[in-house]
Amino acid sequence: MPRPLQAVIDMGALASNHALAKRLAPGARAFATIKADAYGHGTRRVERALAGADGFAVCEIEQAAALRTLARSARRDRPVLLLEGCFCTRDLLLCALEGITTVVHDIAQVEMLERTRLDPAVDVFVKMNSGMNRLGFAPSRFGAAVERLQALPAVRSITLMTHFASADEPEGIAAQMAVFEAHAAAFPGLPRSLANSAALLRYPESHADWVRPGLMLYGISPFADRDAASLGLQPAMRLESEVIAVQALVAGDRVGYAGTFRADGPMRVGIVACGYADGYPRHAPTGTPVLVDGQRSRLLGRVSMDMLAVDLTALPAAGVGCPVVLWGGALPAEEVATAAGTIAYELLCALAPRVPVREQAAGEGSMPGAEAD
């Protein structure tokens, strides 16, 4: 019998979240952002779930090429956007061969296009650094970069883009929007792409021609003050396991490595088959929420490589074999992440390759406590 740990991916939830993104930005096309192996959900799995996507956005040239191959084999010829652009001429040649759209965010990438003969030409998204100070041309240099690209036979089409740093924060997007609009105004005929998940959900004025939903596709809220359910999102990943042992403690007994949790009275402790080697955060403290047989409990002590401990004291019927949800369904990943001092992105992306993954079709039954109320 295999170890009782698995990640369950709700294919219907993925499709529902994507449909919501499309409804919120009806005048725009959407690049479904599936970098980092679709935020831990599996690139090919999400590609199938989002069969109606207008396109996909990724970071790695290999993933982009594989998606283009899948699109052709399934007769779904849709664009794939390479978010960090090309790092060498070989990547650029592959973009031309496979029909991959590439971001251009640095003068070195412009120069690469100038000295490379491409047939066919490539579509490019020119990125402005409107205030995040990560990738992109400085606003004062953005126009010159666009003009150089417009003169190149290697470039077939140009879209203008930027990325918001604080769309999920009270600061919002107004300052970055103003910078972008001021400099993009010189190119009124070119399409634009600005909105990530948070901007798509909160700022319709940012939708433009292409939106780039990422986190919301996986049923996670990008906002600290709004949960996913209130936004109409459905969690797509559930990490579930079982209790594999039960320990009876008395006052003074300690739990786990270094004994960081000490019982102050009689307790029942369940040992769950999941640890940091599976992607559960090692730094999650005592008190991090866990569902046991559909009921709320808490993590105890330090997370081990393959196991963690949960409090069964208030759950007298819980024992070996009881189902446990580490995150997902009725236990939002955002809540677990906050308790662990991290973000939901990291939980999803950290899912280890050794964890088996099961696809759940729309309407398929699930374990107790798995679904939101």
Buried (B, 14 or more C-beta within 10 A) or exposed (E): EEBBBBBBBBBBBBBBBBEBBBEBBEEBBBBBBBBBBBBBBBBEBBBBBBEEBBBBBBBBBEBBBBBBEBBEEEEEEBBBBBBBBBEEEEBBBBBBBBBBBBBBBBEEBBEBBEEBEBEEBBBBBBBBBBBBEEBBBEBEBBBEBBEBBEEBEBBBEBBBBBBBBBBBEEEBBEBBBEBBBEBBEEBEEBBBBBBBBBBBBBBEEBBBBBBBBBBBBBBBBBBEEBBBBEBBBBBBBBBBBBBBEBEEBEEEBBBBEEEEBEBEEEBBBBBBBBBBBBBBBEEBBBEBBBBBBBBBBBBBBBBBEBBBBBBBBEBEEBBEEBBBBBBBBBBBBBBBBBBBEBBBBBBBBBBBEEBEBEBBEEEEEBBBBBBBE
